[in-house]
Amino acid sequence: MFAFKNGKNGDIFVQKAPASTVGLLANTLKNMLNKPNHKINVIGTRHGEKLYETLLTREEMVHAIDMDEYLLIIEI
């Protein structure tokens, strides 16, 4: 809804969010599902698996407009 109200054709909105790990996500789900003693099996990374995800490149960050909870990337 934010993009519909504030954007124009070609604009890209990226929601700001704190960094997270799969372990944090798994523990949060355990707590939400009321299964605090459920075992988590850590298998490690697979060949070619990314260790982190980049939502914006450095070039995009230079042109990004801070809109509180979102970053706006304007089509150039």
All heavy atoms as a GROMACS GRO file, in nm:
protein
  603
    1MET      N    1   0.083  -0.119   0.000
    1MET     CA    2   0.000   0.000   0.000
    1MET      C    3   0.088   0.126   0.000
    1MET      O    4   0.052   0.224  -0.062
    1MET     CB    5  -0.093  -0.001   0.120
    1MET     CG    6  -0.198  -0.112   0.118
    1MET     SD    7  -0.297  -0.119  -0.032
    1MET     CE    8  -0.382   0.036  -0.029
    2PHE      N    9   0.200   0.119   0.070
    2PHE     CA   10   0.289   0.234   0.075
    2PHE      C   11   0.338   0.270  -0.066
    2PHE      O   12   0.342   0.387  -0.104
    2PHE     CB   13   0.408   0.204   0.166
    2PHE     CG   14   0.502   0.320   0.184
    2PHE    CD1   15   0.476   0.417   0.280
    2PHE    CD2   16   0.614   0.335   0.104
    2PHE    CE1   17   0.561   0.525   0.297
    2PHE    CE2   18   0.700   0.442   0.120
    2PHE     CZ   19   0.672   0.538   0.216
    3ALA      N   20   0.374   0.169  -0.145
    3ALA     CA   21   0.423   0.193  -0.281
    3ALA      C   22   0.314   0.252  -0.370
    3ALA      O   23   0.340   0.339  -0.451
    3ALA     CB   24   0.476   0.063  -0.341
    4PHE      N   25   0.190   0.205  -0.355
    4PHE     CA   26   0.080   0.260  -0.434
    4PHE      C   27   0.057   0.407  -0.402
    4PHE      O   28   0.030   0.487  -0.491
    4PHE     CB   29  -0.049   0.182  -0.409
    4PHE     CG   30  -0.056   0.052  -0.483
    4PHE    CD1   31  -0.066  -0.066  -0.413
    4PHE    CD2   32  -0.052   0.048  -0.621
    4PHE    CE1   33  -0.073  -0.187  -0.480
    4PHE    CE2   34  -0.058  -0.072  -0.690
    4PHE     CZ   35  -0.068  -0.190  -0.619
    5LYS      N   36   0.069   0.442  -0.275
    5LYS     CA   37   0.042   0.580  -0.233
    5LYS      C   38   0.158   0.674  -0.266
    5LYS      O   39   0.137   0.792  -0.291
    5LYS     CB   40   0.015   0.585  -0.083
    5LYS     CG   41  -0.114   0.519  -0.043
    5LYS     CD   42  -0.132   0.523   0.107
    5LYS     CE   43  -0.258   0.450   0.149
    5LYS     NZ   44  -0.271   0.442   0.295
    6ASN      N   45   0.282   0.624  -0.263
    6ASN     CA   46   0.399   0.711  -0.273
    6ASN      C   47   0.484   0.693  -0.398
    6ASN      O   48   0.578   0.769  -0.418
    6ASN     CB   49   0.488   0.690  -0.150
    6ASN     CG   50   0.417   0.725  -0.023
    6ASN    OD1   51   0.391   0.841   0.004
    6ASN    ND2   52   0.382   0.625   0.056
    7GLY      N   53   0.455   0.592  -0.478
    7GLY     CA   54   0.541   0.563  -0.591
    7GLY      C   55   0.486   0.607  -0.724
    7GLY      O   56   0.369   0.642  -0.738
    8LYS      N   57   0.576   0.604  -0.822
    8LYS     CA   58   0.542   0.631  -0.961
    8LYS      C   59   0.589   0.511  -1.043
    8LYS      O   60   0.663   0.426  -0.993
    8LYS     CB   61   0.612   0.759  -1.009
    8LYS     CG   62   0.569   0.882  -0.934
    8LYS     CD   63   0.646   1.004  -0.983
    8LYS     CE   64   0.601   1.124  -0.902
    8LYS     NZ   65   0.707   1.211  -0.863
    9ASN      N   66   0.550   0.505  -1.170
    9ASN     CA   67   0.593   0.396  -1.256
    9ASN      C   68   0.745   0.385  -1.257
    9ASN      O   69   0.815   0.484  -1.276
    9ASN     CB   70   0.543   0.417  -1.399
    9ASN     CG   71   0.394   0.395  -1.411
    9ASN    OD1   72   0.332   0.334  -1.325
    9ASN    ND2   73   0.336   0.445  -1.518
   10GLY      N   74   0.796   0.265  -1.237
   10GLY     CA   75   0.940   0.242  -1.239
   10GLY      C   76   1.010   0.253  -1.105
   10GLY      O   77   1.125   0.214  -1.093
   11ASP      N   78   0.943   0.307  -1.003
   11ASP     CA   79   1.003   0.318  -0.870
   11ASP      C   80   1.012   0.180  -0.805
   11ASP      O   81   0.924   0.096  -0.822
   11ASP     CB   82   0.922   0.410  -0.779
   11ASP     CG   83   0.932   0.556  -0.817
   11ASP    OD1   84   1.016   0.588  -0.903
   11ASP    OD2   85   0.856   0.636  -0.761
   12ILE      N   86   1.118   0.159  -0.731
   12ILE     CA   87   1.135   0.034  -0.657
   12ILE      C   88   1.146   0.069  -0.509
   12ILE      O   89   1.225   0.156  -0.471
   12ILE     CB   90   1.263  -0.040  -0.702
   12ILE    CG1   91   1.253  -0.076  -0.850
   12ILE    CG2   92   1.288  -0.164  -0.616
   12ILE    CD1   93   1.381  -0.130  -0.908
   13PHE      N   94   1.067   0.003  -0.426
   13PHE     CA   95   1.071   0.023  -0.282
   13PHE      C   96   1.131  -0.100  -0.217
   13PHE      O   97   1.092  -0.212  -0.246
   13PHE     CB   98   0.930   0.046  -0.226
   13PHE     CG   99   0.873   0.180  -0.260
   13PHE    CD1  100   0.802   0.199  -0.379
   13PHE    CD2  101   0.890   0.288  -0.176
   13PHE    CE1  102   0.750   0.322  -0.412
   13PHE    CE2  103   0.838   0.412  -0.207
   13PHE     CZ  104   0.767   0.429  -0.325
   14VAL      N  105   1.226  -0.078  -0.127
   14VAL     CA  106   1.287  -0.186  -0.050
   14VAL      C  107   1.261  -0.157   0.096
   14VAL      O  108   1.299  -0.051   0.148
   14VAL     CB  109   1.440  -0.195  -0.076
   14VAL    CG1  110   1.502  -0.305   0.008
   14VAL    CG2  111   1.466  -0.217  -0.224
   15GLN      N  112   1.192  -0.250   0.162
   15GLN     CA  113   1.159  -0.230   0.303
   15GLN      C  114   1.283  -0.252   0.389
   15GLN      O  115   1.358  -0.348   0.370
   15GLN     CB  116   1.049  -0.326   0.346
   15GLN     CG  117   0.998  -0.300   0.485
   15GLN     CD  118   0.877  -0.386   0.519
   15GLN    OE1  119   0.843  -0.479   0.448
   15GLN    NE2  120   0.813  -0.355   0.629
   16LYS      N  121   1.306  -0.160   0.482
   16LYS     CA  122   1.417  -0.175   0.576
   16LYS      C  123   1.380  -0.282   0.678
   16LYS      O  124   1.267  -0.289   0.725
   16LYS     CB  125   1.443  -0.045   0.649
   16LYS     CG  126   1.494   0.067   0.560
   16LYS     CD  127   1.515   0.191   0.645
   16LYS     CE  128   1.552   0.311   0.565
   16LYS     NZ  129   1.565   0.430   0.650
   17ALA      N  130   1.476  -0.364   0.711
   17ALA     CA  131   1.454  -0.468   0.811
   17ALA      C  132   1.588  -0.502   0.875
   17ALA      O  133   1.692  -0.498   0.808
   17ALA     CB  134   1.395  -0.593   0.746
   18PRO      N  135   1.588  -0.535   1.002
   18PRO     CA  136   1.714  -0.573   1.065
   18PRO      C  137   1.764  -0.706   1.010
   18PRO      O  138   1.686  -0.788   0.962
   18PRO     CB  139   1.678  -0.585   1.214
   18PRO     CG  140   1.531  -0.607   1.215
   18PRO     CD  141   1.475  -0.539   1.094
   19ALA      N  142   1.894  -0.725   1.013
   19ALA     CA  143   1.953  -0.850   0.966
   19ALA      C  144   1.906  -0.966   1.055
   19ALA      O  145   1.879  -0.948   1.174
   19ALA     CB  146   2.105  -0.840   0.968
   20SER      N  147   1.897  -1.082   0.996
   20SER     CA  148   1.851  -1.199   1.070
   20SER      C  149   1.931  -1.320   1.022
   20SER      O  150   1.990  -1.319   0.916
   20SER     CB  151   1.702  -1.222   1.045
   20SER     OG  152   1.657  -1.332   1.118
   21THR      N  153   1.928  -1.425   1.103
   21THR     CA  154   1.992  -1.551   1.065
   21THR      C  155   1.887  -1.660   1.064
   21THR      O  156   1.779  -1.645   1.122
   21THR     CB  157   2.103  -1.590   1.165
   21THR    OG1  158   2.043  -1.612   1.293
   21THR    CG2  159   2.211  -1.481   1.175
   22VAL      N  160   1.919  -1.770   1.000
   22VAL     CA  161   1.827  -1.883   0.997
   22VAL      C  162   1.808  -1.937   1.139
   22VAL      O  163   1.698  -1.978   1.178
   22VAL     CB  164   1.878  -1.993   0.902
   22VAL    CG1  165   1.792  -2.117   0.910
   22VAL    CG2  166   1.881  -1.941   0.760
   23GLY      N  167   1.914  -1.934   1.219
   23GLY     CA  168   1.903  -1.980   1.358
   23GLY      C  169   1.806  -1.896   1.438
   23GLY      O  170   1.724  -1.949   1.515
   24LEU      N  171   1.811  -1.764   1.421
   24LEU     CA  172   1.718  -1.676   1.490
   24LEU      C  173   1.575  -1.703   1.446
   24LEU      O  174   1.483  -1.710   1.527
   24LEU     CB  175   1.755  -1.529   1.465
   24LEU     CG  176   1.665  -1.424   1.527
   24LEU    CD1  177   1.664  -1.436   1.679
   24LEU    CD2  178   1.711  -1.285   1.485
   25LEU      N  179   1.556  -1.722   1.314
   25LEU     CA  180   1.424  -1.754   1.261
   25LEU      C  181   1.372  -1.886   1.319
   25LEU      O  182   1.257  -1.895   1.361
   25LEU     CB  183   1.429  -1.761   1.109
   25LEU     CG  184   1.302  -1.804   1.038
   25LEU    CD1  185   1.189  -1.706   1.064
   25LEU    CD2  186   1.327  -1.818   0.889
   26ALA      N  187   1.457  -1.988   1.323
   26ALA     CA  188   1.416  -2.118   1.376
   26ALA      C  189   1.377  -2.108   1.523
   26ALA      O  190   1.274  -2.164   1.565
   26ALA     CB  191   1.529  -2.220   1.358
   27ASN      N  192   1.456  -2.037   1.603
   27ASN     CA  193   1.423  -2.022   1.745
   27ASN      C  194   1.294  -1.941   1.765
   27ASN      O  195   1.214  -1.972   1.855
   27ASN     CB  196   1.539  -1.957   1.820
   27ASN     CG  197   1.652  -2.053   1.840
   27ASN    OD1  198   1.630  -2.170   1.870
   27ASN    ND2  199   1.773  -2.007   1.823
   28THR      N  200   1.273  -1.840   1.682
   28THR     CA  201   1.150  -1.761   1.691
   28THR      C  202   1.029  -1.849   1.659
   28THR      O  203   0.926  -1.843   1.727
   28THR     CB  204   1.156  -1.640   1.596
   28THR    OG1  205   1.269  -1.561   1.632
   28THR    CG2  206   1.031  -1.556   1.605
   29LEU      N  207   1.040  -1.932   1.555
   29LEU     CA  208   0.930  -2.022   1.520
   29LEU      C  209   0.902  -2.123   1.631
   29LEU      O  210   0.786  -2.154   1.660
   29LEU     CB  211   0.960  -2.095   1.389
   29LEU     CG  212   0.947  -2.011   1.263
   29LEU    CD1  213   0.999  -2.088   1.142
   29LEU    CD2  214   0.803  -1.970   1.241
   30LYS      N  215   1.009  -2.174   1.693
   30LYS     CA  216   0.990  -2.266   1.806
   30LYS      C  217   0.908  -2.200   1.917
   30LYS      O  218   0.816  -2.260   1.971
   30LYS     CB  219   1.125  -2.310   1.864
   30LYS     CG  220   1.194  -2.416   1.786
   30LYS     CD  221   1.327  -2.462   1.842
   30LYS     CE  222   1.364  -2.423   1.980
   30LYS     NZ  223   1.490  -2.482   2.026
   31ASN      N  224   0.942  -2.074   1.947
   31ASN     CA  225   0.869  -2.003   2.052
   31ASN      C  226   0.725  -1.973   2.011
   31ASN      O  227   0.633  -1.986   2.092
   31ASN     CB  228   0.942  -1.874   2.088
   31ASN     CG  229   1.074  -1.901   2.156
   31ASN    OD1  230   1.094  -2.005   2.217
   31ASN    ND2  231   1.167  -1.808   2.142
   32MET      N  232   0.706  -1.933   1.885
   32MET     CA  233   0.571  -1.902   1.838
   32MET      C  234   0.481  -2.026   1.838
   32MET      O  235   0.362  -2.018   1.864
   32MET     CB  236   0.576  -1.843   1.696
   32MET     CG  237   0.629  -1.702   1.691
   32MET     SD  238   0.645  -1.640   1.522
   32MET     CE  239   0.476  -1.642   1.468
   33LEU      N  240   0.540  -2.142   1.807
   33LEU     CA  241   0.463  -2.266   1.802
   33LEU      C  242   0.458  -2.338   1.937
   33LEU      O  243   0.407  -2.449   1.946
   33LEU     CB  244   0.522  -2.359   1.695
   33LEU     CG  245   0.518  -2.304   1.553
   33LEU    CD1  246   0.596  -2.394   1.459
   33LEU    CD2  247   0.374  -2.288   1.506
   34ASN      N  248   0.512  -2.272   2.039
   34ASN     CA  249   0.511  -2.327   2.175
   34ASN      C  250   0.579  -2.464   2.182
   34ASN      O  251   0.529  -2.557   2.243
   34ASN     CB  252   0.369  -2.333   2.231
   34ASN     CG  253   0.369  -2.337   2.383
   34ASN    OD1  254   0.466  -2.298   2.446
   34ASN    ND2  255   0.260  -2.384   2.440
   35LYS      N  256   0.695  -2.476   2.113
   35LYS     CA  257   0.774  -2.599   2.112
   35LYS      C  258   0.917  -2.567   2.154
   35LYS      O  259   1.013  -2.589   2.080
   35LYS     CB  260   0.776  -2.660   1.971
   35LYS     CG  261   0.643  -2.690   1.912
   35LYS     CD  262   0.596  -2.824   1.958
   35LYS     CE  263   0.467  -2.858   1.883
   35LYS     NZ  264   0.415  -2.986   1.921
   36PRO      N  265   0.938  -2.515   2.277
   36PRO     CA  266   1.071  -2.469   2.317
   36PRO      C  267   1.176  -2.579   2.323
   36PRO      O  268   1.295  -2.552   2.312
   36PRO     CB  269   1.047  -2.407   2.455
   36PRO     CG  270   0.924  -2.473   2.505
   36PRO     CD  271   0.840  -2.502   2.384
   37ASN      N  272   1.136  -2.705   2.337
   37ASN     CA  273   1.233  -2.814   2.348
   37ASN      C  274   1.257  -2.887   2.217
   37ASN      O  275   1.329  -2.986   2.213
   37ASN     CB  276   1.187  -2.914   2.455
   37ASN     CG  277   1.181  -2.849   2.592
   37ASN    OD1  278   1.265  -2.765   2.625
   37ASN    ND2  279   1.082  -2.884   2.671
   38HIS      N  280   1.194  -2.841   2.110
   38HIS     CA  281   1.210  -2.905   1.978
   38HIS      C  282   1.354  -2.889   1.931
   38HIS      O  283   1.410  -2.779   1.934
   38HIS     CB  284   1.113  -2.844   1.878
   38HIS     CG  285   1.104  -2.920   1.750
   38HIS    ND1  286   1.027  -3.031   1.736
   38HIS    CD2  287   1.166  -2.900   1.631
   38HIS    CE1  288   1.040  -3.078   1.614
   38HIS    NE2  289   1.123  -2.999   1.547
   39LYS      N  290   1.416  -2.998   1.886
   39LYS     CA  291   1.556  -2.996   1.844
   39LYS      C  292   1.570  -2.934   1.705
   39LYS      O  293   1.492  -2.960   1.615
   39LYS     CB  294   1.612  -3.138   1.841
   39LYS     CG  295   1.758  -3.143   1.808
   39LYS     CD  296   1.809  -3.286   1.805
   39LYS     CE  297   1.957  -3.281   1.773
   39LYS     NZ  298   1.996  -3.377   1.675
   40ILE      N  299   1.673  -2.851   1.689
   40ILE     CA  300   1.708  -2.794   1.559
   40ILE      C  301   1.833  -2.864   1.510
   40ILE      O  302   1.934  -2.869   1.579
   40ILE     CB  303   1.733  -2.642   1.569
   40ILE    CG1  304   1.606  -2.570   1.613
   40ILE    CG2  305   1.784  -2.587   1.437
   40ILE    CD1  306   1.625  -2.422   1.636
   41ASN      N  307   1.825  -2.922   1.390
   41ASN     CA  308   1.938  -2.995   1.334
   41ASN      C  309   2.013  -2.902   1.238
   41ASN      O  310   1.963  -2.868   1.132
   41ASN     CB  311   1.886  -3.119   1.259
   41ASN     CG  312   1.998  -3.206   1.208
   41ASN    OD1  313   2.111  -3.194   1.253
   41ASN    ND2  314   1.967  -3.294   1.115
   42VAL      N  315   2.133  -2.862   1.276
   42VAL     CA  316   2.216  -2.774   1.193
   42VAL      C  317   2.299  -2.862   1.099
   42VAL      O  318   2.378  -2.944   1.144
   42VAL     CB  319   2.309  -2.686   1.280
   42VAL    CG1  320   2.397  -2.599   1.192
   42VAL    CG2  321   2.227  -2.603   1.376
   43ILE      N  322   2.279  -2.842   0.967
   43ILE     CA  323   2.349  -2.927   0.869
   43ILE      C  324   2.461  -2.853   0.798
   43ILE      O  325   2.536  -2.912   0.723
   43ILE     CB  326   2.250  -2.983   0.766
   43ILE    CG1  327   2.180  -2.871   0.690
   43ILE    CG2  328   2.149  -3.075   0.832
   43ILE    CD1  329   2.099  -2.918   0.571
   44GLY      N  330   2.473  -2.723   0.820
   44GLY     CA  331   2.579  -2.645   0.755
   44GLY      C  332   2.536  -2.594   0.619
   44GLY      O  333   2.423  -2.614   0.575
   45THR      N  334   2.629  -2.530   0.551
   45THR     CA  335   2.598  -2.472   0.421
   45THR      C  336   2.620  -2.574   0.310
   45THR      O  337   2.701  -2.665   0.323
   45THR     CB  338   2.685  -2.349   0.392
   45THR    OG1  339   2.821  -2.388   0.398
   45THR    CG2  340   2.660  -2.238   0.492
   46ARG      N  341   2.547  -2.556   0.202
   46ARG     CA  342   2.562  -2.641   0.085
   46ARG      C  343   2.658  -2.574  -0.012
   46ARG      O  344   2.680  -2.454  -0.008
   46ARG     CB  345   2.427  -2.662   0.017
   46ARG     CG  346   2.330  -2.736   0.103
   46ARG     CD  347   2.200  -2.753   0.030
   46ARG     NE  348   2.105  -2.826   0.113
   46ARG     CZ  349   1.986  -2.860   0.074
   46ARG    NH1  350   1.942  -2.826  -0.046
   46ARG    NH2  351   1.906  -2.926   0.153
   47HIS      N  352   2.711  -2.652  -0.104
   47HIS     CA  353   2.803  -2.601  -0.205
   47HIS      C  354   2.733  -2.491  -0.287
   47HIS      O  355   2.624  -2.512  -0.339
   47HIS     CB  356   2.850  -2.713  -0.297
   47HIS     CG  357   2.936  -2.665  -0.409
   47HIS    ND1  358   3.065  -2.621  -0.388
   47HIS    CD2  359   2.914  -2.651  -0.541
   47HIS    CE1  360   3.116  -2.583  -0.503
   47HIS    NE2  361   3.026  -2.601  -0.598
   48GLY      N  362   2.795  -2.373  -0.294
   48GLY     CA  363   2.740  -2.264  -0.373
   48GLY      C  364   2.634  -2.181  -0.303
   48GLY      O  365   2.583  -2.085  -0.361
   49GLU      N  366   2.600  -2.216  -0.181
   49GLU     CA  367   2.496  -2.143  -0.108
   49GLU      C  368   2.547  -2.005  -0.064
   49GLU      O  369   2.661  -1.992  -0.019
   49GLU     CB  370   2.454  -2.223   0.016
   49GLU     CG  371   2.340  -2.164   0.092
   49GLU     CD  372   2.296  -2.254   0.208
   49GLU    OE1  373   2.348  -2.365   0.222
   49GLU    OE2  374   2.208  -2.209   0.283
   50LYS      N  375   2.462  -1.904  -0.080
   50LYS     CA  376   2.499  -1.769  -0.038
   50LYS      C  377   2.500  -1.759   0.114
   50LYS      O  378   2.415  -1.817   0.181
   50LYS     CB  379   2.399  -1.666  -0.091
   50LYS     CG  380   2.407  -1.646  -0.239
   50LYS     CD  381   2.308  -1.538  -0.279
   50LYS     CE  382   2.315  -1.507  -0.425
   50LYS     NZ  383   2.223  -1.400  -0.463
   51LEU      N  384   2.596  -1.685   0.166
   51LEU     CA  385   2.602  -1.666   0.310
   51LEU      C  386   2.528  -1.541   0.354
   51LEU      O  387   2.492  -1.526   0.470
   51LEU     CB  388   2.749  -1.657   0.356
   51LEU     CG  389   2.832  -1.783   0.328
   51LEU    CD1  390   2.975  -1.761   0.375
   51LEU    CD2  391   2.770  -1.903   0.397
   52TYR      N  392   2.504  -1.449   0.260
   52TYR     CA  393   2.425  -1.329   0.290
   52TYR      C  394   2.360  -1.282   0.161
   52TYR      O  395   2.403  -1.318   0.051
   52TYR     CB  396   2.511  -1.219   0.351
   52TYR     CG  397   2.624  -1.173   0.264
   52TYR    CD1  398   2.607  -1.066   0.176
   52TYR    CD2  399   2.748  -1.234   0.268
   52TYR    CE1  400   2.709  -1.023   0.094
   52TYR    CE2  401   2.852  -1.193   0.187
   52TYR     CZ  402   2.832  -1.087   0.101
   52TYR     OH  403   2.933  -1.046   0.020
   53GLU      N  404   2.260  -1.203   0.173
   53GLU     CA  405   2.182  -1.154   0.060
   53GLU      C  406   2.194  -1.002   0.055
   53GLU      O  407   2.181  -0.935   0.158
   53GLU     CB  408   2.036  -1.195   0.081
   53GLU     CG  409   1.952  -1.200  -0.042
   53GLU     CD  410   1.994  -1.302  -0.146
   53GLU    OE1  411   2.025  -1.416  -0.111
   53GLU    OE2  412   1.995  -1.264  -0.263
   54THR      N  413   2.219  -0.947  -0.060
   54THR     CA  414   2.226  -0.803  -0.078
   54THR      C  415   2.104  -0.758  -0.156
   54THR      O  416   2.080  -0.804  -0.268
   54THR     CB  417   2.354  -0.763  -0.156
   54THR    OG1  418   2.466  -0.814  -0.085
   54THR    CG2  419   2.365  -0.614  -0.169
   55LEU      N  420   2.023  -0.670  -0.096
   55LEU     CA  421   1.902  -0.623  -0.162
   55LEU      C  422   1.929  -0.504  -0.253
   55LEU      O  423   1.856  -0.484  -0.350
   55LEU     CB  424   1.797  -0.586  -0.057
   55LEU     CG  425   1.752  -0.701   0.034
   55LEU    CD1  426   1.651  -0.650   0.135
   55LEU    CD2  427   1.694  -0.814  -0.048
   56LEU      N  428   2.030  -0.425  -0.221
   56LEU     CA  429   2.064  -0.309  -0.303
   56LEU      C  430   2.214  -0.309  -0.329
   56LEU      O  431   2.293  -0.339  -0.239
   56LEU     CB  432   2.027  -0.178  -0.233
   56LEU     CG  433   1.881  -0.153  -0.205
   56LEU    CD1  434   1.865  -0.025  -0.125
   56LEU    CD2  435   1.802  -0.145  -0.332
   57THR      N  436   2.252  -0.270  -0.450
   57THR     CA  437   2.394  -0.255  -0.481
   57THR      C  438   2.444  -0.122  -0.426
   57THR      O  439   2.365  -0.035  -0.388
   57THR     CB  440   2.418  -0.258  -0.633
   57THR    OG1  441   2.353  -0.144  -0.692
   57THR    CG2  442   2.365  -0.387  -0.695
   58ARG      N  443   2.574  -0.103  -0.426
   58ARG     CA  444   2.632   0.024  -0.380
   58ARG      C  445   2.584   0.139  -0.468
   58ARG      O  446   2.558   0.249  -0.420
   58ARG     CB  447   2.784   0.017  -0.382
   58ARG     CG  448   2.840  -0.071  -0.275
   58ARG     CD  449   2.990  -0.073  -0.280
   58ARG     NE  450   3.040  -0.166  -0.180
   58ARG     CZ  451   3.162  -0.213  -0.177
   58ARG    NH1  452   3.249  -0.176  -0.269
   58ARG    NH2  453   3.198  -0.296  -0.084
   59GLU      N  454   2.576   0.114  -0.598
   59GLU     CA  455   2.531   0.217  -0.691
   59GLU      C  456   2.388   0.258  -0.662
   59GLU      O  457   2.352   0.376  -0.670
   59GLU     CB  458   2.543   0.169  -0.836
   59GLU     CG  459   2.686   0.149  -0.883
   59GLU     CD  460   2.748   0.017  -0.838
   59GLU    OE1  461   2.673  -0.074  -0.793
   59GLU    OE2  462   2.870   0.004  -0.846
   60GLU      N  463   2.302   0.161  -0.629
   60GLU     CA  464   2.162   0.192  -0.597
   60GLU      C  465   2.152   0.268  -0.465
   60GLU      O  466   2.069   0.358  -0.451
   60GLU     CB  467   2.080   0.064  -0.589
   60GLU     CG  468   2.059  -0.002  -0.724
   60GLU     CD  469   1.998  -0.139  -0.713
   60GLU    OE1  470   2.028  -0.212  -0.616
   60GLU    OE2  471   1.919  -0.175  -0.802
   61MET      N  472   2.238   0.233  -0.369
   61MET     CA  473   2.235   0.302  -0.240
   61MET      C  474   2.271   0.449  -0.252
   61MET      O  475   2.220   0.532  -0.179
   61MET     CB  476   2.330   0.233  -0.140
   61MET     CG  477   2.277   0.104  -0.084
   61MET     SD  478   2.125   0.124   0.010
   61MET     CE  479   2.182   0.217   0.151
   62VAL      N  480   2.357   0.483  -0.348
   62VAL     CA  481   2.396   0.623  -0.369
   62VAL      C  482   2.274   0.706  -0.409
   62VAL      O  483   2.260   0.820  -0.368
   62VAL     CB  484   2.507   0.632  -0.476
   62VAL    CG1  485   2.532   0.776  -0.517
   62VAL    CG2  486   2.635   0.568  -0.426
   63HIS      N  487   2.185   0.647  -0.488
   63HIS     CA  488   2.068   0.719  -0.539
   63HIS      C  489   1.942   0.694  -0.456
   63HIS      O  490   1.837   0.750  -0.487
   63HIS     CB  491   2.041   0.679  -0.684
   63HIS     CG  492   2.155   0.712  -0.776
   63HIS    ND1  493   2.188   0.840  -0.811
   63HIS    CD2  494   2.246   0.632  -0.837
   63HIS    CE1  495   2.292   0.839  -0.890
   63HIS    NE2  496   2.331   0.713  -0.908
   64ALA      N  497   1.950   0.609  -0.355
   64ALA     CA  498   1.832   0.573  -0.276
   64ALA      C  499   1.783   0.692  -0.193
   64ALA      O  500   1.863   0.770  -0.141
   64ALA     CB  501   1.863   0.456  -0.184
   65ILE      N  502   1.653   0.703  -0.182
   65ILE     CA  503   1.590   0.807  -0.101
   65ILE      C  504   1.532   0.741   0.023
   65ILE      O  505   1.453   0.646   0.012
   65ILE     CB  506   1.480   0.880  -0.181
   65ILE    CG1  507   1.541   0.948  -0.303
   65ILE    CG2  508   1.408   0.980  -0.092
   65ILE    CD1  509   1.439   1.001  -0.400
   66ASP      N  510   1.572   0.788   0.139
   66ASP     CA  511   1.525   0.731   0.266
   66ASP      C  512   1.383   0.780   0.295
   66ASP      O  513   1.358   0.899   0.305
   66ASP     CB  514   1.619   0.772   0.379
   66ASP     CG  515   1.592   0.699   0.508
   66ASP    OD1  516   1.483   0.642   0.524
   66ASP    OD2  517   1.682   0.698   0.594
   67MET      N  518   1.289   0.685   0.306
   67MET     CA  519   1.149   0.719   0.334
   67MET      C  520   1.105   0.649   0.462
   67MET      O  521   1.006   0.576   0.462
   67MET     CB  522   1.060   0.681   0.215
   67MET     CG  523   1.099   0.753   0.087
   67MET     SD  524   0.983   0.728  -0.046
   67MET     CE  525   0.854   0.842   0.004
   68ASP      N  526   1.178   0.667   0.568
   68ASP     CA  527   1.154   0.607   0.700
   68ASP      C  528   1.166   0.455   0.695
   68ASP      O  529   1.274   0.404   0.714
   68ASP     CB  530   1.020   0.650   0.758
   68ASP     CG  531   1.016   0.798   0.791
   68ASP    OD1  532   1.121   0.851   0.832
   68ASP    OD2  533   0.911   0.861   0.772
   69GLU      N  534   1.058   0.382   0.670
   69GLU     CA  535   1.063   0.236   0.674
   69GLU      C  536   1.104   0.174   0.541
   69GLU      O  537   1.120   0.053   0.532
   69GLU     CB  538   0.926   0.181   0.716
   69GLU     CG  539   0.889   0.218   0.858
   69GLU     CD  540   0.756   0.159   0.900
   69GLU    OE1  541   0.716   0.055   0.844
   69GLU    OE2  542   0.691   0.217   0.988
   70TYR      N  543   1.119   0.256   0.437
   70TYR     CA  544   1.151   0.206   0.304
   70TYR      C  545   1.264   0.288   0.242
   70TYR      O  546   1.283   0.404   0.276
   70TYR     CB  547   1.029   0.215   0.211
   70TYR     CG  548   0.914   0.128   0.254
   70TYR    CD1  549   0.819   0.175   0.344
   70TYR    CD2  550   0.901  -0.001   0.207
   70TYR    CE1  551   0.714   0.096   0.384
   70TYR    CE2  552   0.796  -0.081   0.247
   70TYR     CZ  553   0.703  -0.032   0.336
   70TYR     OH  554   0.600  -0.111   0.376
   71LEU      N  555   1.333   0.227   0.148
   71LEU     CA  556   1.427   0.298   0.062
   71LEU      C  557   1.362   0.302  -0.076
   71LEU      O  558   1.311   0.201  -0.125
   71LEU     CB  559   1.561   0.225   0.055
   71LEU     CG  560   1.643   0.226   0.182
   71LEU    CD1  561   1.764   0.134   0.169
   71LEU    CD2  562   1.689   0.366   0.216
   72LEU      N  563   1.366   0.419  -0.140
   72LEU     CA  564   1.308   0.435  -0.272
   72LEU      C  565   1.420   0.443  -0.374
   72LEU      O  566   1.511   0.525  -0.361
   72LEU     CB  567   1.224   0.564  -0.277
   72LEU     CG  568   1.178   0.613  -0.413
   72LEU    CD1  569   1.089   0.509  -0.482
   72LEU    CD2  570   1.105   0.745  -0.399
   73ILE      N  571   1.413   0.357  -0.474
   73ILE     CA  572   1.508   0.359  -0.584
   73ILE      C  573   1.432   0.411  -0.705
   73ILE      O  574   1.338   0.347  -0.753
   73ILE     CB  575   1.565   0.217  -0.614
   73ILE    CG1  576   1.613   0.149  -0.487
   73ILE    CG2  577   1.674   0.226  -0.719
   73ILE    CD1  578   1.717   0.224  -0.410
   74ILE      N  579   1.472   0.526  -0.755
   74ILE     CA  580   1.404   0.588  -0.868
   74ILE      C  581   1.469   0.539  -0.997
   74ILE      O  582   1.592   0.532  -1.007
   74ILE     CB  583   1.413   0.742  -0.860
   74ILE    CG1  584   1.342   0.791  -0.735
   74ILE    CG2  585   1.353   0.806  -0.984
   74ILE    CD1  586   1.359   0.939  -0.709
   75GLU      N  587   1.387   0.504  -1.094
   75GLU     CA  588   1.438   0.461  -1.224
   75GLU      C  589   1.513   0.576  -1.290
   75GLU      O  590   1.462   0.686  -1.302
   75GLU     CB  591   1.323   0.416  -1.313
   75GLU     CG  592   1.368   0.360  -1.444
   75GLU     CD  593   1.252   0.312  -1.528
   75GLU    OE1  594   1.141   0.364  -1.515
   75GLU    OE2  595   1.276   0.221  -1.609
   76ILE      N  596   1.637   0.549  -1.328
   76ILE     CA  597   1.721   0.653  -1.388
   76ILE      C  598   1.728   0.633  -1.538
   76ILE      O  599   1.734   0.530  -1.590
   76ILE     CB  600   1.863   0.653  -1.327
   76ILE    CG1  601   1.853   0.683  -1.179
   76ILE    CG2  602   1.953   0.751  -1.395
   76ILE    CD1  603   1.982   0.670  -1.104
   0.00000   0.00000   0.00000
